[in-house]
Amino acid sequence: MDQIINRRNFVKAGAAVSALGTFTNTTFGQDKANSTLNVALIGCGGRGRGAAANALNADPNVKLVAIADVFPERLDIAVNSLKNYGHRAKIETKNMFSGFDAYQKVMDLKEVDIVILTTPPHFRPQHIEAAVNAGKHIFAEKPLAIDVAGCKKVMDSVQKCKAKGLTFVAGFCYRFDKKKQETIAKINSGAIGRMTNIQCSYNTGGLWMYPRQANWGDMEWQMRNWLYFTWLSGDHIVEQGIHNIDKMGWALGDITPEYAYGMGGRQSRVGEDYGHVYDHFSIQYKFANGIYTNFTCRQQKGTDASVSDIIVGTDGYADLMKHRIYDNEGKVVWRYKGGAMNMYDAEHVELIKGIRNGKVVNNGDYACNSTAMGIMARMSAYTGKKVTWDMLMNSKEDLTPKAYDLNASLDLPEVAQPGITPFV
Ligand SMILES: NC(=O)c1ccc[n+]([C@@H]2O[C@H](COP(=O)([O-])OP(=O)(O)OC[C@H]3O[C@@H](n4cnc5c(N)ncnc54)[C@H](O)[C@@H]3O)[C@@H](O)[C@H]2O)c1
């Protein structure tokens, strides 16, 4: 994590890193220029199935050869959803694994080149570490962790990826959207003058929830409803709101905040079915360059949605989601007019291109930074404290359960209460 604080020093140490986070790899890649690349999927839910399709779309010489999920019924759903890809997604039964150790069985398969990690984020640090140890290229969905202990573990793995010449693509998908890349480039070229503040929101309705079944133990219930348990999702600010926090970091050049100061609570998702997470947050970050940013996120059924990033400067402002720049009178002075590839496909195009040409992508530094910023905001809202970067880096919070066993009994944590819930 020191590398996050001293990112510049780190980047200097890891030679040949481009602005986009590509890494020249002279020991790996030449033999991969044209050969088939075998992909495995770990976490066969909505995003995992989508990411597998994105990898198959990205290059005709990619095959999906193995899948894993803690719940066996998810495996067939994944296979069926990818039928259109024919032999490229025909998975032998021996390469379909279930259970908590399913991920390790995938890592043990020599023929797998790339792993797609799309379980709930709690498992990401463990799965990333296993992938690096097994020498696999990695696509890891956001967020990369749900607590600081997990974040530090991922940061270590990211450095190991660099040392081993392995790809690390974190699924902060907006960074791969050409429309947003061009808008950020325009901001960086001075189109809004000197940046003064950023205002972001990820306010939306409710998400899915599976009512508890009589035959589900505590762990199974929580796993099937992972959004609503902080140890699994990090709460919705880390799980979903993190997209805006990442875009904010991007616009600011991925510097670390001095502090986060926030609040939140739950007003509409109050029943036990919704675990113990909040349904709204409001956060202010302060950066050393004098910039303050504000971020709200909400998941409340029946409310108006708003997902936006407004980057304000002395000469105007940018609406990043609309790819437009306005002057101080609100007149559009620039907008992106070209086309762009689907950003989810683009993530895998970059990943595979990097493996084929020996310049593997590694965007782990900023992805860890953004993940840590989300965790910091949640900790501030839960405790009511102003959380500085130093406090965050020294946090002892570790939300790992005692054992991974679907039948295990597990407490339902209390809803955090600012002023009472301690910062640890
Ligand atoms: N970038 C984006 O736009 C985007 C969109 C949606 C989701 N996501 C991210 O993708 C991840 C997955 O989200 P989702 O919507 O697909 O959730 P999901 O619930 O649909 O899928 C998660 C899958 O992982 C499986 N799983 C849980 N624990 C596991 C374990 N230990 N080992 C193997 N499998 C396990 C579950 O059974 C489930 O099938 C999350 O981190 C989420 O934040 C990103």
The ligand as an ORCA input file, in Angstrom:
! r2SCAN-3c Opt
* xyz 0 1
  N     -18.236     -3.227    -14.169
  C     -19.533     -3.283    -14.074
  O     -20.247     -2.501    -14.711
  C     -20.171     -4.329    -13.208
  C     -21.526     -4.629    -13.367
  C     -22.080     -5.617    -12.543
  C     -21.304     -6.240    -11.597
  N     -19.985     -5.918    -11.459
  C     -19.145     -6.572    -10.437
  O     -19.005     -7.947    -10.780
  C     -18.971     -8.744     -9.606
  C     -20.076     -9.805     -9.674
  O     -21.322     -9.166     -9.783
  P     -22.603     -9.905    -10.423
  O     -23.598     -8.843    -10.684
  O     -22.174    -10.782    -11.527
  O     -23.085    -10.783     -9.196
  P     -23.869    -12.190     -9.257
  O     -24.436    -12.437     -7.926
  O     -24.772    -12.187    -10.432
  O     -22.698    -13.220     -9.546
  C     -21.714    -13.596     -8.633
  C     -21.454    -15.074     -8.828
  O     -20.318    -15.451     -8.057
  C     -20.620    -16.701     -7.425
  N     -19.753    -16.848     -6.252
  C     -19.904    -16.305     -5.018
  N     -18.852    -16.615     -4.232
  C     -18.030    -17.390     -4.972
  C     -16.794    -18.035     -4.700
  N     -16.174    -17.905     -3.529
  N     -16.249    -18.784     -5.673
  C     -16.859    -18.922     -6.867
  N     -18.044    -18.338     -7.175
  C     -18.607    -17.565     -6.260
  C     -22.098    -16.602     -7.112
  O     -22.673    -17.846     -6.834
  C     -22.625    -15.942     -8.361
  O     -22.966    -16.860     -9.356
  C     -19.103     -7.764     -8.442
  O     -17.848     -7.400     -7.966
  C     -19.762     -6.554     -9.060
  O     -19.444     -5.353     -8.383
  C     -19.408     -4.990    -12.255
*
